[in-house]
Amino acid sequence: MEISKTKRIVLTFLTKHPHLRDDDNKLLATIWANEFGGKDKCKEFTAFSFLEMLSKGELLNSESIRRMRQKLQEENENLRGPNYAKRKSKEAKVKRDLKK
């Protein structure tokens, strides 16, 4: 899967569905459901069908989706969810705690 396609897909979902911006699991599930053909088609799939597609590399890679979401939000603050600021505000404390 080329990076530009992954970027385009993740950007589309982050733009159209703000509730996905703070939850990688929801983002991933929504993208994969879309790859199955949408919500109704997704209902026809079995767990085995899903695992088969995943093992064959027919679905976008979960780590690629997460990394692209992270990069897009780093570059464009309008794509960040409300939890982003909360996590960033705790960053300094976590770094201090790790140095101890």
N, C-alpha and C positions, 0 to 999 in steps of 0.2 A: 504494500500500500504506500503510495507516495505521500510525502509530508503535506504537500499542498492540498490534497484531497481531505486528509484528516483535519487539517487546519480549517478548511472551508466548512466541513460538517460540524466541528465543535463550535466554531464561531456562529454558525447559523442557530444552533440549539441554545447557546448562551444568550444570544440576542433575542430570540423569540420566546424563550422560556426562562425568565429571571429566577424562578424557584429552583432551577438546576445549578445555579452558580455556586452554591455552598455545599453541595452534596454530590460527590463523585459517584456514589452508588446509583443515585437517581439519574444522573447524567448518562452513565454507562448503560443502565437499563433502558432508558428512553432511546438512545442511539441504536442499541441492538434491536429493540422492538421495531424501530423504523427500518432497519436492515432486513428484518423478517418480512416486511411489507405492511407494517402498521399494526395497530392495536387488535383489530379483528383477525388478521392473518396470524398474529402472534399467538392467539388463543388456540390455534390449530396445531401448534408445534408441541412436540413431546420433549421431555428433558433429554432424552436420548438424541433427538434431532438437533437440539441446541448444542449438546456436547460434541456431536459429530461435526457440526459446522465450526465450532470453536477449535477443535483439534486439527481441522483441515486449513485453518487460517482464513476462513471465509467471512469472518467478522472482524471489524476493526479491533486492533489490539487494545486491551484495557489500559495498559501502561502508557501507550501512545496517546490515548484519549486524556488520561490524567495529566500527563506532561504538557500536552498542548493546551489544556484548560489553564494550567498553572502559568504557562508562558503568555498566553493571551491576556490573562488577568494582570500579569506583571506589567505588560506593555500598555494596557488600556484599562484605566480604573473604572470606566463606565460598565465594564463586564464583571466587576467584583460584586459579590453578594454582601449582605449586611454583616455576616460573620467575619469577613476579611479584616475589618478594622479591629474587631475584638481579638482576633488571633495575633495581629501585628502588635497590638498594645502589650501583649504578654511576652513578646519575643525577647525584649531586653532582660526581663526577669529570668526567663528560661536560660538564656546565655550565661547570666551571672551564676545561676544555680549549677550549671554544668561545669563551670570553672572551679567550683568548690571541691 
